[in-house]
């Protein structure tokens, strides 16, 4: 398809593609880092390895891309046509009477490619990765080792049994172990060890302690006995409860399941509207790629020589696309309880795309109102004042 394009169309498509890939990578990485920091307690507080941390956080990427991809495409279209306007390329194209279809075609092609990508994410990859994320989080949260291996805290394993750890080394070695067992009425036993490790074997979970002492105190005569040991294994298997199957949310269910949910599903019985809304959201979300591509082109396809007007036009284009996306989000929430909301979830973006395409082909470009031009210029002047470098003051001779 790219080979059948004219030189102008190919030029525009390549610029949009390059800008999109850079913006998409930057936005996705930024959003992923914010989510990864929220999961950092897996390493700092719950004693999980860095590998587990990356497994959990990377599983969030497919769902994040459905948010960052349309925004990156919008920024790519804005950047491409604004650069062409600044380089007087749009002036030449408009003055030469170039068909508007030559401007619309590469934008539509880029939008369709991103739409297909987003459809693969919303319909298949994102639900799959979120299910895997839920299962892994459930396994981590239900792990006995996660609950007791907290540095510097006294952790209650059960009534009369407490555990304290001074330090957990990167290789899994435990330093400064204290285990107090007062479950028996007639005696209490304290285990103190310099180092140790947790062994999870087919026979069970054991706390293997090295170079320590066992202090046993009898309640009836308050006698104390101390036994030194080189190695001692304390059985923790009885405190490890079997894993419960995690409850998957509607956004974590396969798309095929949403078409025909199990009538005995308790979550579906309580909130059937969420399953319906989720199904429609998965089909309408990819359309946002075309919305975020065509609407900016509607505002930027014609050349503008005044910098103030162009800044306001860019702001108006971004605001229009984001406002439409926000309205679709509201419709998605309304689809849980209302019958007509799902229909509008499809009609609104498709109508916006069709109307924008017709206006582009007719050469009609909405103009920013004068008050928006003034207001936008004040904002840009404020940012330029913040980031403008101050020139060093001149030093008078002889000072």
C-alpha positions in Angstrom: 0.0 0.0 0.0 2.9 2.4 0.8 4.4 1.8 -2.6 1.2 3.0 -4.3 1.3 6.3 -2.5 2.5 9.5 -4.1 5.7 11.1 -2.9 3.7 13.6 -0.7 1.7 10.7 0.9 4.8 8.6 1.5 6.6 11.6 3.0 3.8 12.4 5.4 3.3 8.7 6.4 7.1 8.2 7.2 7.2 11.3 9.3 4.1 10.2 11.2 5.4 6.7 11.7 8.8 8.0 13.0 7.2 10.5 15.4 4.7 7.9 16.6 7.3 5.2 17.4 9.4 7.7 19.4 6.4 9.1 21.2 4.8 5.7 21.8 8.0 4.3 23.3 8.5 7.4 25.5 4.9 7.5 26.8 4.7 3.8 27.4 8.0 3.8 29.3 6.9 6.7 31.4 3.5 5.3 32.3 5.1 1.9 33.0 7.6 3.4 35.4 4.8 5.0 37.4 3.0 1.7 37.6 6.3 -0.2 38.4 7.0 2.2 41.3 3.7 1.3 42.8 4.7 -2.4 42.7 8.1 -1.8 44.2 6.9 -3.1 47.7 7.3 -6.6 46.2 11.0 -6.2 46.6 11.3 -3.8 49.5 8.6 -5.1 51.8 7.5 -8.5 50.6 11.0 -9.9 49.9 10.4 -10.9 46.3 13.2 -11.2 43.7 13.8 -8.6 41.0 12.8 -11.2 38.5 9.4 -11.5 40.1 9.1 -7.7 40.2 9.7 -7.4 36.5 7.4 -10.3 35.7 4.5 -8.6 37.5 5.1 -5.1 36.1 5.8 -6.1 32.5 2.5 -7.9 32.5 0.8 -4.5 32.8 2.3 -3.3 29.5 -0.3 -4.5 27.0 -3.1 -2.7 28.9 -1.0 0.4 29.1 -0.4 0.5 25.4 -4.1 0.9 24.7 -3.9 4.2 26.5 -0.5 5.5 25.2 -0.9 4.4 21.5 -3.7 6.8 20.5 -2.1 9.7 22.4 1.2 9.0 20.7 -0.5 8.9 17.3 -2.3 12.3 18.0 1.1 13.8 19.0 2.7 12.4 15.9 0.1 13.9 13.6 0.3 17.3 15.4 4.1 17.3 15.2 4.2 16.2 11.5 1.8 18.8 10.2 3.0 21.6 12.5 6.6 20.9 11.2 5.3 21.0 7.6 3.6 24.3 8.4 6.7 25.8 9.9 8.8 24.6 6.9 6.3 26.3 4.5 5.6 22.8 3.0 1.8 23.1 3.8 1.8 26.5 2.1 3.2 25.0 -1.1 0.9 22.0 -0.9 -2.2 24.2 -0.4 -1.2 26.8 -3.0 -0.5 24.1 -5.6 -4.1 22.8 -5.3 -3.0 19.4 -4.0 -5.9 17.1 -3.4 -6.8 16.9 0.3 -7.0 13.1 -0.1 -3.2 13.1 -0.3 -3.1 14.5 3.2 -5.9 12.3 4.6 -4.7 9.0 3.1 -1.4 8.6 5.1 -3.1 9.7 8.3 -5.9 7.1 7.8 -3.3 4.4 7.0 -1.4 5.2 10.2 -4.6 5.2 12.1 -5.7 1.9 10.7 -2.4 0.3 11.6 -2.6 1.5 15.2 -6.3 0.4 15.3 -5.3 -3.1 14.4 -2.6 -3.1 17.0 -4.9 -1.8 19.7 -7.6 -4.4 18.7 -5.1 -7.2 19.2 -4.3 -5.7 22.7 -7.9 -5.1 23.8 -9.4 -8.4 22.5 -6.6 -10.8 23.3 -3.3 -9.7 24.7 -4.5 -7.3 27.5 -7.0 -9.7 29.1 -4.5 -12.5 28.9 -1.7 -10.5 30.5 -4.0 -9.2 33.2 -5.1 -12.7 34.1 -1.5 -13.8 34.4 -0.9 -10.7 36.5 -3.7 -11.5 38.8 -2.6 -15.1 39.2 1.0 -14.1 40.0 -0.1 -11.4 42.5 -2.3 -13.9 44.2 0.5 -16.4 44.4 2.8 -13.8 45.9 0.3 -12.4 48.4 -0.6 -16.0 49.5 3.0 -17.1 49.9 3.9 -17.7 53.6 7.5 -16.5 52.9 6.2 -13.2 51.7 4.3 -12.6 54.9 7.1 -13.4 57.4 10.3 -12.2 55.6 10.0 -8.6 56.7 13.1 -7.0 58.0 13.0 -5.5 61.4 9.4 -6.5 62.2 7.9 -8.9 64.7 5.5 -11.0 62.5 2.8 -13.1 64.1 2.6 -16.5 62.3 -0.1 -17.8 64.5 -1.2 -17.4 68.2 1.9 -17.9 70.3 4.4 -18.0 67.4 6.3 -14.9 66.4 9.2 -14.4 63.9 11.7 -11.5 63.6 14.4 -11.0 61.0 17.2 -8.4 61.1 18.2 -8.5 57.5 17.5 -10.4 54.3 20.5 -10.6 51.9 20.2 -10.3 48.1 21.0 -14.0 47.8 18.2 -15.0 50.1 20.3 -15.6 53.2 18.7 -14.5 56.4 20.6 -12.6 59.1 19.6 -12.2 62.8 16.8 -14.7 63.2 14.5 -14.8 66.3 11.7 -17.2 66.6 9.5 -17.4 69.7 7.2 -20.4 70.3 4.9 -20.2 73.3 2.0 -22.3 72.0 2.5 -24.8 74.8 1.1 -23.7 78.1 3.9 -25.2 80.2 6.9 -23.9 78.3 8.2 -21.3 75.9 11.0 -21.8 73.4 13.1 -19.1 71.7 15.2 -19.9 68.7 18.0 -17.4 68.1 20.4 -17.9 65.1 23.0 -15.8 63.4 22.0 -16.8 59.9 19.6 -19.1 58.0 17.5 -19.7 55.0 14.0 -20.9 54.0 13.9 -24.2 52.2 10.8 -24.8 50.1 11.1 -28.5 49.2 8.6 -31.3 48.2 8.6 -32.4 51.8 7.4 -28.9 53.0 8.7 -25.5 53.9 11.5 -25.4 56.5 13.3 -22.6 58.2 16.9 -23.9 58.4 18.9 -22.0 61.0 22.7 -22.0 61.5 25.0 -21.1 64.5 22.3 -20.4 67.1 20.8 -21.4 70.4 17.5 -22.9 71.6 16.3 -21.4 74.9 13.6 -23.4 76.7 11.8 -21.9 79.8 9.6 -24.1 82.0 6.6 -22.3 83.4 6.2 -24.4 86.5 9.7 -23.8 88.0 11.0 -21.0 85.7 14.0 -23.1 84.8 15.9 -22.2 81.7 17.9 -24.5 79.5 20.1 -23.4 76.6 21.2 -25.7 73.7 23.6 -24.6 71.1 23.3 -25.9 67.5 25.2 -25.7 64.3 22.1 -26.4 62.2 18.4 -26.7 63.0 15.3 -27.0 60.8 12.0 -25.6 62.0 8.9 -26.9 60.1 6.7 -24.2 58.7 4.6 -26.4 56.4 1.6 -26.5 58.7 1.2 -22.7 58.4 1.2 -22.7 54.6 -2.4 -22.5 53.5 -3.4 -23.9 50.1 -3.8 -21.3 47.3 -7.2 -20.1 46.5 -8.2 -19.5 42.9 -8.1 -15.8 42.2 -11.4 -14.0 41.2 -11.0 -12.5 37.8 -12.5 -9.1 37.1 -14.4 -8.4 33.8 -11.4 -6.8 32.2 -9.4 -9.9 32.9 -11.8 -12.4 31.3 -11.3 -13.7 27.8 -13.3 -11.9 25.1 -15.2 -15.1 24.2 -16.3 -15.5 27.8 -17.8 -12.0 27.8 -20.1 -13.0 24.9 -21.5 -15.8 27.0 -20.7 -15.5 30.7 -21.4 -18.5 33.0 -24.8 -17.9 34.6 -23.4 -19.4 37.9 -20.6 -16.9 38.0 -21.1 -15.0 41.2 -19.4 -11.8 40.0 -21.6 -11.9 36.8 -24.7 -12.4 39.0 -23.8 -9.3 41.0 -22.6 -7.0 38.3 -23.8 -8.2 34.8 -23.6 -4.6 33.4 -19.9 -4.5 33.9 -19.4 -7.5 31.7 -21.5 -5.9 28.9 -19.7 -2.6 29.2 -16.3 -4.3 29.1 -17.2 -6.2 26.0 -18.3 -3.1 24.1 -15.2 -1.2 25.4 -12.9 -3.8 23.9 -14.4 -3.2 20.5 -14.7 0.6 20.7 -11.3 1.4 22.3 -9.3 0.6 19.1 -11.5 3.2 17.2 -9.8 5.9 19.3 -6.7 5.5 17.1 -8.6 6.8 14.1 -10.3 9.5 16.2 -6.9 10.7 17.5 -5.5 10.7 14.0 -8.2 12.4 11.9 -9.4 15.1 14.3 -6.0 16.8 14.6 -5.7 16.7 10.8 -9.0 18.5 10.6 -7.5 21.4 12.5 -4.0 21.3 11.0 -4.4 20.4 7.3 -4.4 24.0 6.1 -1.4 26.3 6.4 -1.3 29.2 9.0 1.4 31.8 9.0 0.6 33.4 12.3 2.3 31.6 15.2 -0.4 32.7 17.7 -3.1 31.2 15.5 -1.2 27.9 15.0 -0.6 27.4 18.8 -4.3 28.0 19.5 -5.2 25.6 16.7 -3.0 22.9 18.1 -4.5 23.4 21.5 -8.0 23.2 20.1 -7.2 20.0 18.1 -5.8 18.2 21.2 -8.7 19.4 23.4 -11.3 18.2 20.9 -9.8 14.7 20.6 -9.3 14.3 24.4 -12.8 15.6 25.1 -14.3 13.1 22.7 -12.3 10.3 24.4 -13.6 11.5 27.8 -17.1 11.4 26.5 -16.6 7.9 25.3 -15.4 6.9 28.7 -18.6 8.3 30.3 -20.6 6.3 27.7 -18.7 3.2 28.7 -19.7 3.7 32.4 -23.3 4.3 31.3 -23.3 1.1 29.3 -23.4 -0.9 32.5 -27.0 0.2 33.2 -28.4 1.9 30.1 -29.4 0.2 26.8 -28.6 3.1 24.4 -25.1 3.9 25.8 -23.5 0.9 23.9 -25.0 2.2 20.7 -23.6 5.7 21.2 -20.2 4.1 22.1 -19.9 3.1 18.4 -21.9 5.9 16.8 -20.0 8.9 18.4 -16.4 8.0 17.4 -17.5 6.7 13.9 -19.5 9.9 13.3 -16.7 12.1 14.4 -14.3 10.3 12.1 -16.7 10.5 9.1 -17.5 14.1 9.7 -13.9 15.1 10.1 -12.9 13.2 6.9 -15.6 15.0 4.9 -14.6 18.4 6.2 -10.9 17.7 5.4 -11.8 16.6 1.8 -13.8 19.8 1.4 -10.9 21.9 2.7 -12.8 23.2 5.7 -10.7 24.0 8.7 -12.3 25.0 12.0 -10.7 28.2 13.3 -9.8 28.9 16.9 -11.8 31.7 18.5 -9.9 34.9 19.3 -10.1 34.5 23.1 -8.4 31.1 22.8 -5.7 32.6 20.7 -5.0 35.2 23.3 -5.2 32.8 26.2 -3.0 30.2 24.5 -0.4 32.8 23.7 -0.3 33.9 27.4 0.3 30.2 28.4 3.1 29.8 25.9 4.7 33.1 26.9 4.6 31.9 30.5 6.4 28.6 29.6 8.9 30.4 27.5 9.6 32.8 30.4 10.2 29.8 32.8 12.6 28.0 30.5 14.3 31.0 28.9 18.0 31.2 29.9 18.9 34.4 31.6 21.9 36.2 30.1 24.7 36.9 32.6 24.9 40.5 33.7 27.7 42.5 32.1 30.6 43.2 34.5 31.7 46.8 34.5 35.4 47.4 33.7 37.6 47.8 36.8 35.2 45.9 39.2 
